[in-house]
């Protein structure tokens, strides 16, 4: 299979994965903001403690710093797919809970364009929401739960400016929906469900620099820098109230 055939196959795999990404988190802290943000580390990087900003290798894909893409050999094509499984233990009062989550986490590929230019394309998680907890209140009970996440479809490239110094960028399209729900069940009254839906559709850009200096026959020291301009994410949101007992609902934006 030549490089062009591999490229087409990898793009098809990434497109199919769009419907199932991302791995579902199980943290109650994901109820805040856009959820639990991803570090975009691959499985190889997580085995090294999640390093990545200064890591440059022609044998693995490093999305954390797009400047690393120029390190790929001109005859090499890389494809990487990762899955995640998490067990989360928590305590609420005298009760202990154990939750688990996971799934397909990322699909990435990297390929050369010229001797000094490398590129990458793939699908990554940007954030994930997943939690469920509740407690008793005066004259009733309430439960909070959330699900969903935001994905990013990215394309990036890097240029080897001089030996040891590279610069690159990632351009991403962010999409996904977060759902946060509060279920109130009063004693002797109507139960109600409040659902907040946050849908994101926006673009994001990230820049990276890497410098590597040889200090011995088989040893190098490297530094990396990554910058993403701050911006408000565009999208839409709405809050829906369901009267569970009477099967009525009202919505607002």
VEXDREN-2710 file (C-alpha; in Angstrom, 1 decimal):
% VEXDREN-2710
k/r/px/py/pz
1/UNK/0.0/0.0/0.0
2/UNK/1.5/3.3/-1.0
3/UNK/1.4/6.5/1.0
4/UNK/-1.6/8.0/-0.9
5/UNK/-3.7/4.8/-0.3
6/UNK/-2.8/4.9/3.4
7/UNK/-3.7/8.6/3.6
8/UNK/-7.2/7.9/2.1
9/UNK/-7.7/5.0/4.5
10/UNK/-6.7/7.0/7.5
11/UNK/-9.0/9.9/6.6
12/UNK/-11.9/7.5/6.2
13/UNK/-11.2/5.9/9.6
14/UNK/-11.1/9.4/11.2
15/UNK/-14.4/10.3/9.6
16/UNK/-16.1/7.2/10.8
17/UNK/-14.7/7.8/14.3
18/UNK/-16.4/11.3/14.4
19/UNK/-19.7/9.7/15.5
20/UNK/-18.2/7.8/18.5
21/UNK/-15.5/10.0/19.9
22/UNK/-14.8/10.9/22.6
23/UNK/-14.0/8.6/25.6
24/UNK/-16.5/9.4/28.4
25/UNK/-15.1/10.8/31.7
26/UNK/-16.6/9.9/35.1
27/UNK/-15.5/12.9/37.2
28/UNK/-17.9/15.2/39.2
29/UNK/-15.6/18.1/38.4
30/UNK/-16.6/17.8/34.7
31/UNK/-19.9/19.7/35.6
32/UNK/-18.0/23.0/35.5
33/UNK/-17.2/25.0/32.4
34/UNK/-16.8/22.9/29.2
35/UNK/-16.0/19.8/31.2
36/UNK/-12.7/18.0/31.9
37/UNK/-10.2/19.4/29.3
38/UNK/-8.0/16.9/27.5
39/UNK/-4.2/17.1/27.4
40/UNK/-4.1/15.5/23.9
41/UNK/-1.3/13.1/25.0
42/UNK/-1.1/9.8/23.1
43/UNK/-0.7/6.5/24.8
44/UNK/3.1/6.6/24.2
45/UNK/3.3/10.0/25.9
46/UNK/1.3/8.9/28.9
47/UNK/3.7/6.1/29.5
48/UNK/6.3/8.8/30.0
49/UNK/4.2/10.9/32.3
50/UNK/2.4/12.9/29.7
51/UNK/5.5/14.7/28.3
52/UNK/5.1/16.4/24.9
53/UNK/5.9/20.1/24.5
54/UNK/9.6/19.4/24.0
55/UNK/9.3/15.9/22.6
56/UNK/10.3/15.5/18.9
57/UNK/10.3/12.1/17.4
58/UNK/9.9/10.7/13.9
59/UNK/8.5/7.4/15.3
60/UNK/5.4/8.7/17.2
61/UNK/2.8/11.5/16.7
62/UNK/2.9/14.4/19.1
63/UNK/-0.2/16.6/18.8
64/UNK/0.6/18.5/22.0
65/UNK/3.2/20.6/20.1
66/UNK/2.6/20.9/16.3
67/UNK/6.2/21.9/15.7
68/UNK/7.1/18.2/16.2
69/UNK/5.5/17.2/12.8
70/UNK/8.7/18.3/10.8
71/UNK/10.7/15.5/12.5
72/UNK/9.1/12.8/10.5
73/UNK/11.2/11.0/7.9
74/UNK/10.4/11.6/4.2
75/UNK/9.5/7.9/3.7
76/UNK/7.5/7.4/6.8
77/UNK/3.7/7.4/7.4
78/UNK/2.3/7.2/11.0
79/UNK/-1.2/6.2/12.1
80/UNK/-2.2/6.1/15.8
81/UNK/-5.5/5.3/17.5
82/UNK/-6.1/5.2/21.2
83/UNK/-8.8/4.0/23.6
84/UNK/-9.3/4.9/27.2
85/UNK/-10.7/3.1/30.3
86/UNK/-11.0/4.9/33.7
87/UNK/-12.2/3.8/37.1
88/UNK/-13.3/6.6/39.4
89/UNK/-13.9/6.0/43.1
90/UNK/-15.7/8.6/45.2
91/UNK/-17.3/9.0/48.6
92/UNK/-20.5/10.9/49.4
93/UNK/-21.2/10.9/53.1
94/UNK/-21.0/7.3/54.3
95/UNK/-21.6/5.9/50.8
96/UNK/-18.9/4.8/48.4
97/UNK/-19.3/4.8/44.7
98/UNK/-17.2/3.3/41.9
99/UNK/-17.8/4.5/38.3
100/UNK/-16.1/3.6/35.1
101/UNK/-15.9/5.2/31.7
102/UNK/-13.9/5.2/28.5
103/UNK/-14.1/4.5/24.8
104/UNK/-12.3/5.6/21.6
105/UNK/-10.1/8.6/22.6
106/UNK/-8.2/9.8/19.5
107/UNK/-7.4/9.0/15.9
108/UNK/-4.3/10.7/14.4
109/UNK/-1.9/10.4/11.5
110/UNK/1.3/12.1/10.4
111/UNK/3.0/12.2/7.0
112/UNK/5.8/14.1/5.2
113/UNK/5.2/16.8/2.6
114/UNK/8.9/17.5/1.8
115/UNK/12.3/17.0/3.5
116/UNK/11.6/20.0/5.8
117/UNK/7.8/19.9/6.1
118/UNK/5.6/17.4/7.9
119/UNK/1.8/17.4/8.4
120/UNK/-0.7/15.8/10.7
121/UNK/-4.5/15.2/10.7
122/UNK/-6.9/13.6/13.1
123/UNK/-9.7/13.7/15.6
124/UNK/-9.1/14.5/19.3
125/UNK/-11.2/15.1/22.4
126/UNK/-11.2/18.8/23.6
127/UNK/-13.3/18.2/26.7
128/UNK/-15.6/15.5/28.2
129/UNK/-18.6/15.6/30.6
130/UNK/-19.7/12.7/32.7
131/UNK/-21.1/12.6/36.3
132/UNK/-24.1/11.6/38.4
133/UNK/-24.8/12.3/42.0
134/UNK/-27.6/13.4/44.3
135/UNK/-28.7/13.9/47.9
136/UNK/-31.7/14.4/50.1
137/UNK/-33.2/17.9/50.5
138/UNK/-35.9/19.3/52.7
139/UNK/-39.2/17.6/51.7
140/UNK/-37.6/15.7/48.8
141/UNK/-34.5/14.8/46.9
142/UNK/-32.5/16.0/43.9
143/UNK/-30.1/14.4/41.4
144/UNK/-27.5/16.0/39.1
145/UNK/-26.0/14.3/36.1
146/UNK/-24.2/15.2/32.9
147/UNK/-22.9/13.7/29.7
148/UNK/-21.4/14.7/26.3
149/UNK/-18.2/16.4/25.2
150/UNK/-16.5/18.6/22.7
151/UNK/-14.3/17.1/19.9
152/UNK/-11.8/18.7/17.7
153/UNK/-11.0/17.8/14.1
154/UNK/-7.6/19.2/13.4
155/UNK/-5.1/19.6/10.6
156/UNK/-1.5/20.8/11.2
157/UNK/1.9/21.3/9.6
158/UNK/5.4/22.1/10.7
159/UNK/8.5/23.5/9.1
160/UNK/12.1/22.7/10.0
161/UNK/13.6/26.2/9.9
162/UNK/17.2/25.2/10.6
163/UNK/18.7/22.0/12.1
164/UNK/17.2/21.6/15.5
165/UNK/14.6/24.4/15.2
166/UNK/11.0/23.8/14.0
167/UNK/7.8/25.8/14.0
168/UNK/4.3/24.6/13.4
169/UNK/0.5/25.1/13.9
170/UNK/-2.7/23.2/14.4
171/UNK/-6.0/24.5/13.0
172/UNK/-9.0/22.8/14.6
173/UNK/-12.8/22.7/14.2
174/UNK/-14.5/22.2/17.6
175/UNK/-17.9/20.6/17.8
176/UNK/-20.0/18.8/20.3
177/UNK/-22.8/19.1/22.9
178/UNK/-22.7/19.1/26.7
179/UNK/-25.8/18.1/28.7
180/UNK/-26.2/19.1/32.4
181/UNK/-29.4/17.9/34.2
182/UNK/-30.9/18.6/37.6
183/UNK/-33.8/16.3/38.6
184/UNK/-35.9/17.5/41.6
185/UNK/-38.4/15.2/43.2
186/UNK/-40.3/16.9/46.1
187/UNK/-42.4/14.8/48.5
188/UNK/-46.1/14.9/47.4
189/UNK/-45.5/17.3/44.5
190/UNK/-44.7/17.5/40.8
191/UNK/-41.2/16.3/39.8
192/UNK/-39.2/18.5/37.5
193/UNK/-36.2/18.1/35.3
194/UNK/-34.0/21.0/34.3
195/UNK/-31.7/20.3/31.3
196/UNK/-29.0/22.7/30.1
197/UNK/-27.7/22.0/26.6
198/UNK/-24.6/23.7/25.4
199/UNK/-23.7/23.2/21.7
200/UNK/-20.3/24.3/20.5
201/UNK/-19.3/25.0/16.8
202/UNK/-16.2/27.0/16.5
203/UNK/-12.6/27.1/15.2
204/UNK/-9.3/27.2/17.2
205/UNK/-5.7/27.7/16.3
206/UNK/-2.5/26.7/18.1
207/UNK/1.1/27.5/17.4
208/UNK/4.3/25.7/18.5
209/UNK/8.1/26.0/18.6
210/UNK/10.7/23.3/19.3
211/UNK/14.5/23.5/19.6
212/UNK/16.8/20.5/20.1
213/UNK/20.5/20.6/20.8
214/UNK/22.8/17.6/20.7
215/UNK/25.0/17.3/23.8
216/UNK/26.5/13.8/23.4
217/UNK/26.7/11.1/20.8
218/UNK/23.3/9.8/21.7
219/UNK/21.9/12.5/23.9
220/UNK/19.9/15.6/23.1
221/UNK/18.3/18.4/25.2
222/UNK/15.2/20.0/23.9
223/UNK/12.7/22.8/24.8
224/UNK/9.2/23.5/23.5
225/UNK/6.7/26.3/23.5
226/UNK/3.0/26.2/22.6
227/UNK/0.6/29.1/22.4
228/UNK/-3.1/29.2/21.6
229/UNK/-4.8/32.7/21.4
230/UNK/-7.6/33.1/23.9
231/UNK/-11.1/33.4/22.5
232/UNK/-14.7/32.8/23.5
233/UNK/-16.1/29.6/22.0
234/UNK/-19.1/30.2/19.7
235/UNK/-22.2/28.0/19.9
236/UNK/-25.7/28.0/21.3
237/UNK/-27.3/27.0/24.6
238/UNK/-30.7/26.5/26.0
239/UNK/-32.4/25.4/29.2
240/UNK/-35.4/23.1/29.1
241/UNK/-37.8/22.5/32.0
242/UNK/-39.7/19.2/32.0
243/UNK/-42.7/18.8/34.3
244/UNK/-42.3/15.0/34.7
245/UNK/-45.6/14.3/36.4
246/UNK/-47.8/16.2/34.0
247/UNK/-45.6/15.4/30.9
248/UNK/-45.3/19.0/30.0
249/UNK/-42.2/20.9/29.1
250/UNK/-41.1/24.5/28.4
251/UNK/-37.8/25.7/26.9
252/UNK/-35.8/28.9/26.9
253/UNK/-32.7/30.2/25.3
END
